[in-house]
Every structure is written in C-alpha cells, then in structure tokens.
C-alpha cells in the first residue's frame, strides 16, 4: 500500500464524489478531472505516475476511466481509499440513471416518451463518434508491435461481429487477442493470456430465473469494455432485447442515451437493463456485478501495474483485441439504427451525425438537442415509436 501522499477517507469521499457528480462527457472528462485533482491541485501523483496509470488501466478489461478513478484513490489512501473513492465516483451517476430509468421505462407522459425517442435516435451517431475517435491513435501505434494489415483485419472483424452476431462478440475479441499473440511469436512460455482473460470465453449461463442471466450479462459488460463502454452495446442489446426480452429496442436506445447524459461511466447503462429486468433490485445487482471486476483488478493488482505493462503476452493480446473492440464500437451503430422505427428519427440521426462527426460536438449536447427535437416533433403531430 502506498505510504506517501496520503489523504483522509473523508477527503477521498468528498473529492471523488464531486467528480462523480460533475463527470459528464465520459472518459475524457473523467481523466481531465482526475488529473486536475491528483496532479495539478493536490500533487498526490506526479505527471509521469498519472500517465503510467492511464496506460495500465487501458491494458485491463473493463471501463478504463472507472479503473483510473479507483487506482488514483488507491494511490492516495490505499485499499480503503480505493473502495471509498470508487464507490463515490460510481454512486451519483447510478442514482441518477435509476431515477431516470423509473421515469423513462414506466408509463411516462407523452413528452418524456418523445424526449427518449429523440435522444435514442441520436445514439448511433454517438457510437460512431466514439469509435472514430479511437482509430487514429490505434492506427499510429499498430506498427510498433503488430502490423497495420492485421490491425485493419481485427477492426473489420469486430465491426462485422457487432453488427451481426452480438451475443458471440466476446469470443471474437478473445480470438483476435490470441491470434495476435501467435502472430507476434511470443515465446511458448508466455503465450497464455493473463489469468484475468480466459474466464471470459464461457459462452453463457442458463437457468436461475431473471437474476442469474442478468448477473451474467452484467459481468460481461464489466469485463469486456475494451476501448470504451460502447463496445458492449451489441452484447447488451442481444441479451436484453433479443434473447431475454427484458426491454424493447426503443427502450434500449433510451437506456444507452441515459448512460451518456448522466455523470459517471457509460457502463451505468447496464443498470437500466437491470431495472427493466427486475426493478430497482435488478438495477443495483447489475451495477454491482458490472463494476466488481474493476475493483478486483485494482485491489489485487495495482501494485503490479508496472509488470502488467511490461508483460508481452498481455500487450500482444490487446494488440489484437483492441482494434476488434474499436470495430465493435463502430459496428454497434448498425443494430442501433435498425431499432429506429419512425422516419423523423432518421432525420434526427442525420443531424446528430453532423453535430458529432463534422461539428465535433459532445454527446451531452447532441443527445439533449435530439431529445428536444423529439419533443417538438411529437407535440407537432409526429408519431411515437411503436
């Protein structure tokens, strides 16, 4: 446990809770807020330590910005700080999204349904923006260990899998990672991926009513968010809409939109899925399971981050799984578009694409504008999605 730069648990609770309340905008906003707090203002970490922490968290499966928040709290106040800081970072957005889920997934008034339909129409544009923003740095890094040809192949495979076989996306990510280990000719003694990865190859769980399948879905969400929360959207959609029918396609679009406009990580979307499946208890269960890998990785492995970054098999695995995850983010736009049912929603999507890809506006502004457009259109006589 780190012995220097310690803060009180009350300070950790206050500062990480503040970030959890104002952290709109996803990982870029979370990283900026954590850097300002830990490096610039309090000087608990130096700049190099913080950059190394970002790199190490990006090597782990799961939501990287959440793991960075937990790691920084660990660095400041040890394991107790990691638990308190991580919870303070997650809980405000979780409360907000469960309140909104009760409003949007119950029997809301017409204007609320219209706002959800408008925001949901723009979600595919947000997914495209998220995936597109990850391509340049990934393409630049590709020749260092891998090759751009293989990188492009993994990207394409991820996009196709997300667009067509969402439930099996987990196996595709693992296959690309293993293929890259073999392609880089990592010595035989190092070829097996890290112990955190093989359990993900399990195809699924059955039985147990609603809670066991819900917990399995949440576990996949928490352990497969390579490259950002959007990578798990096709997997979540396949489980929640197609297989278990916990929610309709339109409600799922609302869930993804809520995950974007509330503070905290995008993975909060799984709490809306849990709410649809089993009420507030289901939402809390889904959130607890989804975030448990992040806490586990940091609590058990934070002091080994340097070795993780230098591990050739872990790096090789992510050289394959990483571009496939980016492709999956891009491919997730396909089922999201297919879920739209009204012509006016396609018009909202087109405008949202202009805002995100051409004007480079953030997701909160884009989704808020789309929600407002939905209200205006429906109140003017447009049809609500069926």
Secondary structure, 3 states (H helix, E strand, C coil): CCCCCCCCHHHHHHHHHHHHHHCCCCHHHHHHHHHHHHHHHCCCCCHHHHHHHHHHHHCCCCCHHHHHHHHHHHHHHHHHHHHHHHHHHHHHHHHHHHHHHHHHHCCCCHHHHHHHHHHHHHHHHHHHHHHHHHHHHHHHHHHHHCCHHHHHHHHHHHHHHHHHCHHHHHHHHHHHHHHHHHHCCCCHHHCCCCCCCHHHHCCCCCCCCCHHHHHHHHHHHHHCCCCCHHHHHHHHHHHHHHHCCCCCHHHHHHHHHHHHHCCCCHHHHHHHHHHHHHHHHHHHHHHHHHHHHHHHHHHHHHHHHHHHHHCHHHHHHHHHHHHHHHHHHHHHHHHHHHCCCCHHHHHHHHHHHHHHHHCCCCHHHHHHHHHHHHHHHHHCCCCCCC
